[in-house]
Amino acid sequence: MELFLAIFTDYTLRNVALGAALLGLVGGVLGSFATLRRQSLLGDVLAHASLPGICLAFLLTGVKAPLVLLLGAGAVGWLASLLMLAILRTTRLPEDSALGVILSSFFGFGIGLLTFIQHSRNSNQAGLDKFIFGQAATIVGEDVATMALLGGVALLLVGLLYKEFKLISFDPAYAASLGLPVRGLGTLLTSLTVVAVMIGLQTVGVVLMAAMLIAPAAAARQWTNRLSSMIWLSAGFGVLSGLLGALISATRENLPTGPLVVLTASLISLFSLLLAPERGLVWDWQRTRANRRRIRLERLLLDAHVLHNHAELTPLSLAQRRRSTPARAKAELEELAAQGWVVQRNDHWELSERGHAEAHRLEQAMRVLPKTLGPLVGGGMGGAS
């Protein structure tokens, strides 16, 4: 509690926490669209492409003002995104290959510029390399205001063009048929992602920035099938990651904020992947297990129904029909009894009314299914001939 209250009293912690929260908010919203458009690597490309922008801005101006460096990063990142889109439109190169080429080329150029600057005699160059992994502790009130301004503009545009962005994310062909400028809207959405990258460079750095675009959105996707809900959840997860990462880094010295923010977002994603009710792996495993058990019991009931009608339902007869042991067959009959489908009468078993009704329903379903598939299969064969 004291640490939480320190956000309101400690100047440095307040700025770091607000900066990380703003990054999570903007990154979560824009990352949702990048994830749905299958451009998860786009954030990584833009983040790595921003490094030469930072270096060029310093070489041209000779100052390390955060706003100047971030504008340089944004400009070069935007050019990298345009180059990537041009490659995809004019060549046959797959999207993942184009993203990989742009990422490695721009990041390699940035590392070369950074090495050149570090070996120059300019004493003002110290600290530029910290943009690779972030330098959240240096965030001041003016930086937070700049982040809020850039993020506010990006979120405002998303709100104004929400329907258009939603349409091009799910069905760009239909959007084009309606006369929407799909290419321009896609470029604008990519440009807004550049803004999110600019906000995050000082907090988490070039290397880790992509995680703040993808991890909250990936976590939110596990909880919902609606875009609006996904955006809200992704923004919430991003803000939570930023705040928790900043607070954890403040508990001890030499705990870097950026990596902790990303680690928190990754843990939220892992939790969602495992335990989200709709798509979580644990619940999916339980549903699969329950379905397999249901199918096994239904097959067992049908076998018991056949024996009940044409022979005698006993553990021995059931074991012979299912090619198992009498002990196993008796345990299976007890499972059916637990479902209320069979009852024991001295040394033999009988189907209950519920068992007869369920067996009849299953037999009817098995008869209807081939009749339903038959015309489809027949039509398909006729078309093929």
WOSULNOR-V872556 format. One record per run of one state. SS is the DSSP state (h for helix, s for strand, l for the rest). FROM is the first residue (numbers start at 0). LEN is the number of residues. If there is no record, write none. Layout:
BEGIN
SS|FROM|LEN, SS|FROM|LEN
END
This chain:
BEGIN
l|0|1, h|1|8, l|9|1, h|10|26, l|36|3, h|39|22, l|61|4, h|65|25, l|90|4, h|94|24, l|118|4, h|122|3, l|125|2, h|127|4, l|131|4, h|135|3, l|138|2, h|140|20, l|160|1, h|161|9, l|170|1, h|171|6, l|177|4, h|181|40, l|221|5, h|226|23, l|249|7, h|256|19, l|275|5, h|280|30, l|310|4, h|314|8, l|322|3, h|325|13, l|338|3, s|341|4, l|345|2, s|347|4, l|351|1, h|352|32, l|384|1
END
